[in-house]
Amino acid sequence: MNIKDIKTKKNPIVLIDKHLDFFNDKVLFPKKLEKANEMLKKIGLPKIAVASSK
């Protein structure tokens, strides 16, 4: 990919740091995770209405 391709594309360029893989199996905020899971059990996920395109 050259610079001209980057300028003409509308997609953002995202580079992910491989050092962040260290955090994959760790819970960083256990109290917030517990609260979020409790809220999801009580309320659930919101319903998403899909509009039909014509």
Summary of the structure (lengths in Angstrom):
residues: 54
radius of gyration: 19.7
end to end distance: 36.0
largest distance: 50.5
contacts: 49
relative contact order: 0.07
helix: 46%
strand: 0%
